[in-house]
């Protein structure tokens, strides 16, 4: 039987699924993929680089619209929205061995370019050089054919793409060099070592290095080059048609690791054999799912999608198991493979659930990697890259991957350790979690992207509760199940949307289509369905299935334009549904929960038909490390994980006539268009047994407190429970209450305040109290008026014009909405003090966040007037803050003046201008951010 199974496996692997892979899919548009040579989950991604400008569509190093190649580097990211990698860049040239990228780069044509699974080839037009690339897991193979005779050069540029912190090149002999590169980009401290072996002697003919001790451009007698700038040309004469083979092994740990990796994977000099092995590796992985179709384009889309899923995470240990931990120390893995590149905000939704179906072993390896990163770095990965935590995106979605694996019975990792690591992530006091734990939601006052963080933390908490349930931890289960209901505090029953709260009230004005700093890469439409852990609870909140069906209909029927900030990630719009970004990915499947699977079928088929094409711009949004493709794979199989952490799928009609899924246990699942819904729901997890839930407490939502944030003489305060049947209790505190012991009393109706007052309130239902809502209402410190002559960006108007003279200062987290923002213009405003005053001091406060295009004004001028028309300049102030300083900082532009009587004060701040060449947004208009203007 075992022999027969092996025979079947050999037949499957021998079938050529790699022929359908088109690595150019996603290299155009906003897909951000790359076309180079890789093997499944390999450390090396050997690909051409056509972009070195840090542009968004150049995140992978390559864009199909380009016509110039700068070189071929050994690491690349697949479909991310931030740029990094591009390490160990080589470029063949002829003649003058220039180290200037403008000189060594070459034009190329797509008609002379080929890419397939594990292989890439191109002709470099400038010097008529044919380049072919293939790879193993840790060794990249280059074959350069020089079609003219003369001096051949191979350029090594360690300053390619990201910032070089330290570089080293050791000349071992005339055919061997070793390289160290430590760089800073998205990963702020990335280490990579390489061993490069040439097939013929190559001597350094041009060197550029920059460091303290050595003069630039000198060639060292000890054959060692180093510094923050290192570029070397290696040269020799070639005959017409001569080939030079270059092998490059890489390692995250050291020179020894690169040597071992070369010994293990770089001994062959037969390029064709290595290429064939890479293709075989791909066929082995791709054959896990056999799809039948007469449509070759659909086969290309499907198998390229699978290829993109298997591009990462990347093996990040040497052949001997040695790896660089999150604490930058070296470790050796035992019993598992250590990986890197975890885009978890994206991949928890479909890519990781797909892996639980077809590769349980790697799923366990990923989780063992998570556990080691927790032990060595203090917390589970959020968006880990090259042993660096980037803290990109939100949530702690490692816990979703872990809970999903545990719920599906996947073994091979320590459940208890995984649970403790998960619990640690949820109990930290970072990124709004402190407020979330205390108040059961995050408000605008606490943290930016407050709505998205609240709903995603709540889902993650449900995942941790599922782990606790499996492990029999009753108290942990009850605690995290209660936290998983925190979304209820941001659900507005009047609108049906998840809305931000500020100072105890709903934030106004509210526009569900507006992309702003209260949501992560999205708007309220995208996050108002993000209760994956409790869809029945969300349906009940809407008033039942019929009303919730109407709410799902509404996102598809809404206008297909967003308002507010321009967000490049929001693409593939069907109404406000955005297939091009992850928060929408489960929404079409929600029709299943209201008994309308035919609506799910229609939407999913439309997306499969229209948003995935066998063309360079064939992805509707960023590939996002396999998530965009994993959605396609699962949906085409007729399944999707709306709720990772439950051992079941939501279903739709399978896209292909027949699909065979070969599982690790040797069994094969066959899917046709007639496969029953019940069979699809448990596909691959038929033996998963549900664990009996413990009882847990239902959350009581916190009440809303409404009044004027700033008022002149008095203001009415109204408190409203989010559930009409809840009782409300409140308390007020003002300057009269300094030594008074106060208690909560039952709320009977609106009341009036006439002093700066803090109002506290909670709701109660069936003896269960909500968290306390706290709101502060300030009586104006003055009765001045302000006339602003500049036009604020709609996103950044704080609480209106009086916010600039209300005595309330914004903090460094400008995304919380307390600052006025003005782009591409000077700021000018006139304050009317209402009567002549003697003035001795003036100030206005500004913020700089260079990476967000917010720069200090060049100078600030203060003017005075008695009539509001004729102004006299009182003082000009400037600053010494470097626009390149990326630290977020606040500066008060204060001016002491001789006593001057005036009724009107004019403030004029001169904006920085267009962003300079060194800035990632070069050519864009800088912002001025101003908050408080004070007059004494």
C-alpha positions, -999 to +999 in steps of 0.1 A: +000+000+000+029+024+009+046+015-024+013+022-043+009+056-025+045+065-034+038+055-070+007+077-071+027+106-056+053+102-082+027+103-110+012+135-095+046+152-091+056+143-126+027+162-140+037+196-151+017+222-131+046+246-132+039+252-169+008+272-159+026+296-136+030+331-150+053+351-126+044+383-144+008+383-129+007+412-104+039+429-116+018+456-132-010+477-117-008+477-080+000+440-075+036+446-063+048+411-072+082+403-088+090+379-117+123+364-106+135+329-097+123+314-065+116+279-050+087+274-026+093+292+007+130+298-003+154+322+014+165+335-021+142+355-043+165+363-073+149+389-094+156+420-115+152+454-100+137+482-122+129+506-093+154+522-069+133+553-060+113+539-031+081+545-050+049+526-038+045+506-070+082+497-068+079+479-034+090+446-049+118+462-069+101+456-102+072+471-121+061+459-155+058+495-169+095+500-165+121+496-193+154+498-173+171+471-151+195+482-125+206+448-114+197+414-100+193+411-062+187+381-040+158+391-017+124+405-026+090+410-010+058+397-027+030+422-030+037+444+001+028+480+005+061+491+020+095+488+003+124+467+015+149+440+005+169+440-027+200+427-010+233+416-027+228+432-061+249+420-091+248+435-126+269+424-156+282+451-179+310+455-205+337+480-212+340+509-187+334+495-152+314+524-139+299+522-104+272+547-111+237+531-114+229+554-144+259+539-162+256+502-152+219+500-157+205+488-190+174+490-211+155+458-218+124+447-237+096+424-225+099+406-258+133+394-247+122+385-212+109+351-199+098+340-165+085+306-152+084+288-119+120+288-107+135+306-137+139+341-151+157+353-183+163+387-200+185+403-226+203+435-214+202+457-245+230+481-236+258+455-239+239+426-255+242+404-225+218+374-219+210+368-182+195+336-169+186+331-133+175+301-112+179+292-076+178+267-047+164+276-013+196+294-002+217+298-034+210+320-064+225+309-098+233+335-124+244+327-160+256+357-180+263+352-217+284+380-232+275+382-269+304+405-277+341+400-269+359+425-246+361+434-210+333+419-189+324+434-156+302+423-127+291+451-105+284+445-068+266+475-053+259+472-016+242+507-016+214+494-039+179+503-028+178+506+010+202+524+034+235+506+041+244+508+078+275+485+074+290+468+045+319+444+041+335+427+011+363+401+016+383+389-014+389+352-006+406+345-040+402+355-076+370+335-079+355+339-044+343+368-023+323+371+009+299+399+016+282+413+047+253+438+045+235+454+074+208+477+062+179+499+073+145+503+056+112+488+068+132+463+088+154+487+107+183+464+114+186+437+087+216+413+086+226+394+055+258+375+046+267+361+012+293+340-005+298+347-042+316+323-065+326+331-101+332+304-127+363+323-139+388+347-122+373+382-117+395+409-104+384+442-088+390+470-113+370+498-097+362+503-060+342+529-042+340+528-004+333+554+022+343+551+059+364+571+084+398+556+081+403+550+043+403+575+015+374+570-009+382+550-040+414+534-028+420+497-035+431+479-003+461+456-004+446+433+023+416+426+000+390+439+024+366+467+018+341+481+042+320+512+051+286+528+046+293+529+009+307+499-008+306+493-046+330+471-065+335+462-102+350+427-109+364+423-144+380+400-169+382+396-207+357+374-224+353+359-259+322+364-279+295+341-266+314+333-234+293+324-203+302+333-167+283+314-140+279+331-107+266+314-075+255+334-045+246+317-012+230+339+015+227+336+052+211+356+080+237+344+106+273+349+093+300+341+068+301+305+081+264+301+075+269+313+039+297+288+034+277+259+047+247+269+026+270+270-005+284+236+003+250+221+007+232+238-022+258+254-045+280+225-056+265+221-090+278+239-120+250+226-142+226+255-146+200+234-164+200+208-137+195+234-110+167+250-131+151+215-136+152+208-098+136+242-091+108+233-115+105+199-098+102+216-064+074+237-077+055+208-092+057+189-059+040+219-041+016+228-069+004+192-073-012+194-039-043+208-057-052+194-091-076+216-111-093+206-144-102+233-169-102+238-206-095+274-200-057+279-200-060+314-186-079+301-156-053+274-150-026+301-151-045+323-127-051+294-103-015+280-103+001+314-102-021+322-072-008+290-055+027+300-065+023+334-049+010+318-017+040+295-016+065+324-022+065+331+016+069+329+045+106+323+038+129+298+054+152+320+075+178+295+089+209+280+075+212+243+065+224+235+100+194+251+116+211+282+128+190+314+127+191+350+139+165+355+167+143+386+173+169+397+200+196+396+173+213+366+190+220+334+171+201+302+179+198+267+164+163+253+157+155+218+168+126+199+154+112+227+133+121+251+104+124+288+113+107+313+089+105+350+083+081+374+065+048+372+083+023+397+069-003+386+095-029+413+092-033+401+056-026+364+057-046+353+088-077+356+067-071+331+039-034+323+033-029+306+067-063+288+067-054+274+033-021+261+047-040+244+075-057+224+048-027+215+026+004+218+048-002+211+085+036+206+090+045+241+078+016+255+099+032+240+129+066+254+118+052+289+115+037+286+150+070+273+165+086+303+149+060+326+165+067+310+199+105+315+195+100+351+185+079+356+216+106+340+238+134+360+221+116+392+213+090+397+240+059+392+220+043+374+191+050+387+156+027+414+142+045+420+108+079+404+112+106+409+086+141+395+087+140+390+125+128+426+129+093+435+141+081+463+119+049+469+140+031+475+107-007+472+106-028+464+137-040+436+159-021+406+172-032+382+145-006+355+153-032+344+177-057+337+149-032+314+132-026+296+165-062+292+174-071+280+139-044+253+141-055+242+176-092+241+166-083+219+136-062+196+157-029+204+142+000+191+163+037+197+164+038+227+187+034+233+224-003+244+230+004+258+265+034+279+253+014+291+224-015+301+247+008+320+271+024+339+242-010+348+229-023+360+263+009+381+266+001+400+234-034+407+246-023+421+279+003+446+268-003+484+271+006+494+236-013+507+206-045+516+225-047+483+244-045+500+278-077+519+270-092+489+253-088+468+285-100+495+308-129+510+288-138+480+266-132+501+235-107+526+221-118+561+214-102+588+192-089+604+223-069+572+231-053+561+199-056+566+161-074+540+140-095+534+171-124+516+153-103+492+134-082+484+164-112+478+187-129+454+163-098+435+154-086+432+190-120+418+198-117+391+171-082+382+184-095+380+219-121+355+208-093+334+193-075+334+226-107+323+243-110+294+219-074+283+229-084+287+266-115+265+260-094+238+243-070+238+273-098+239+299-089+273+312-123+285+323-115+319+338-093+328+308-121+317+284-147+338+302-124+369+304-115+368+267-150+360+256-162+391+273-135+411+257-144+397+223-177+416+226-160+450+228-172+458+193-206+465+208-193+497+222-186+511+187-217+498+171-242+526+166-277+511+167-291+541+149-269+538+118-258+501+119-222+512+114-191+509+135-184+545+144-156+562+163-162+578+197-146+610+209-150+625+244-178+601+253-199+608+222-201+596+186-177+615+165-194+639+142-197+646+113-199+609+103-197+597+067-194+559+062-174+564+030-148+587+046-113+572+048-097+588+078-075+582+108-102+563+127-099+533+104-069+513+091-067+515+053-104+518+050-136+534+062-167+525+082-182+504+054-152+481+054-151+476+092-188+475+100-189+437+091-157+429+110-172+408+137-160+375+123-162+359+158-199+367+163-218+371+131-251+359+148-245+387+174-240+413+146-272+401+129-291+404+161-277+439+167-291+449+132-325+436+141-325+402+125-316+384+092-338+405+069-323+438+081-288+424+080-293+412+045-303+447+035-271+460+052-250+436+031-269+446+000-261+483+009-223+480+007-225+466-028-251+492-038-233+522-023-215+547-046-181+533-056-161+564-046-146+569-012-144+603+005-118+618+028-081+608+024-069+592-008-060+556+001-041+538-027-049+504-011-086+507-016-092+491-051-115+467-068-146+485-057-181+471-060-200+498-044-180+503-012-169+466-011-131+466-019-117+433-031-083+450-034-078+453+004-083+427+031-111+440+054-137+433+028-126+398+020-152+379+040-182+402+034-198+385+004-199+352+024-221+368+050-251+362+028-248+326+039-257+336+075-290+351+064-301+322+043-292+337+009-263+316-004-273+324-040-262+360-033-229+348-020-225+327-052-232+356-075-208+380-058-180+355-055-183+344-092-182+380-103-150+386-084-134+354-096-143+363-132-134+400-132-107+407-106-081+380-114-066+379-148-037+362-166-020+396-173+007+417-155-021+439-140-041+408-132-044+414-095-069+441-083-047+451-054-015+444-036-008+406-035+000+411+002+023+380+007-002+356-008-035+368+008-050+381-024-042+348-042-053+326-013-087+343-014-089+332-051-078+296-043-102+290-015-131+307-032-125+288-064-126+255-043-160+267-030-148+274+006-137+304+027-127+309+063-149+337+075-139+329+111-104+314+114-105+296+148-136+276+138-129+242+122-153+249+093-156+267+061-183+290+046-192+278+012-200+289-023-204+270-056-170+256-067-156+275-097-140+245-115-156+214-129-133+191-108-106+197-082-085+171-064-069+181-031-041+157-020-037+159+018-006+150+039-022+119+053-023+104+017-061+109+012-075+128-017-106+150-016-125+155-048-146+186-053-171+191-082-199+216-087-222+190-072-203+186-039-227+191-010-225+222+012-222+200+043-192+182+028-175+214+018-181+229+053-159+203+070-135+197+041-102+185+055-114+187+091-141+161+092-127+146+125-124+179+144-146+177+174-162+208+190-152+216+225-181+224+249-181+261+258-181+274+293-208+300+302-196+336+299-210+371+307-227+392+280-211+427+277-232+457+286-223+486+262-211+519+276-235+549+272-231+579+250-226+614+266-234+643+244-228+680+249-207+709+235-170+702+239-164+739+242-192+762+254-197+799+262-219+801+293-239+769+297-245+736+279-271+708+280-258+673+287-276+642+274-267+606+282-281+577+261-276+540+266-267+520+235-294+495+244-327+513+252-336+490+281-304+497+301-304+517+332-279+546+333-260+561+363-239+592+362-217+616+382-203+651+375-171+667+387-161+704+385-141+729+404-166+730+432-161+693+439-124+694+450-131+681+486-165+665+479-171+627+480-195+621+450-213+589+440-231+577+409-268+585+408-296+573+384-299+594+353-334+608+348-329+631+319-308+660+303-292+685+327-273+718+323-237+726+332-222+761+334-186+753+344-158+732+330-171+698+340-162+661+337-192+637+333-189+600+341-216+575+333-222+537+330-251+515+319-264+484+337-284+454+325-293+424+345-268+434+372-240+436+347-223+471+345-207+486+315-173+504+316-175+540+326-178+566+298-158+598+307-164+631+289-149+665+295-168+697+286-149+730+288-162+765+293-142+787+270-111+804+285-119+835+265-146+849+242-123+857+213-131+849+177-107+837+150-109+841+113-087+816+094-077+827+059-062+793+049-082+762+039-077+732+062-075+697+047-110+682+055-094+654+075-076+678+098-100+704+112-100+693+148-133+706+164-135+736+142-118+769+141-121+776+179-099+745+185-069+768+178-078+791+208-096+767+232-067+761+256-066+724+248-033+712+234-029+683+209-002+657+216+023+640+193-002+615+180-017+639+155-039+612+141-062+615+171-076+647+155-067+676+177-046+694+151-054+716+122-036+705+090-029+727+059-012+713+028+006+733+001-001+767+016+009+791+043-012+793+074-028+827+082-054+836+108-066+867+126-077+866+162-102+892+174-097+897+212-131+917+211-115+947+228-080+963+229-056+944+252-020+950+263+000+921+248+034+910+260+037+874+247+025+855+217+029+818+207+016+792+183+024+755+184+034+733+154+041+696+148+066+678+126+063+642+114+086+642+084+075+607+072+039+619+071+048+650+050+042+673+081+071+697+085+078+727+107+070+761+091+100+780+077+091+809+100+062+824+119+053+861+119+031+878+145+013+911+136-009+935+156-038+958+146-064+980+163-088+980+133-083+945+118-071+961+085-038+978+092-013+953+107+022+960+121+048+932+123+057+925+159+081+896+157+094+868+134+104+835+149+121+805+133+136+772+143+165+748+139+147+715+135+161+694+107+133+685+081+151+651+078+146+644+115+119+616+115+112+620+152+076+632+158+079+664+177+061+696+188+076+731+189+061+762+204+070+793+183+069+818+212+077+855+210+081+879+239+074+915+228+074+949+243+039+958+258+017+965+228-020+975+228-041+957+201-074+942+194-064+920+165-035+896+163-025+880+130-004+848+128+013+838+096+032+806+093+052+799+061+049+763+049+080+743+040+072+740+003+075+710-020+091+679-005+128+677-016+145+649-035+156+630-004+120+626+008+100+595-002+072+619-013+095+641-033+076+667-053+045+665-030+033+695-010+043+696+027+017+701+055+017+726+083+001+712+115-009+739+141-028+736+173-029+762+200-024+799+195-020+818+227-020+856+235-009+870+269 
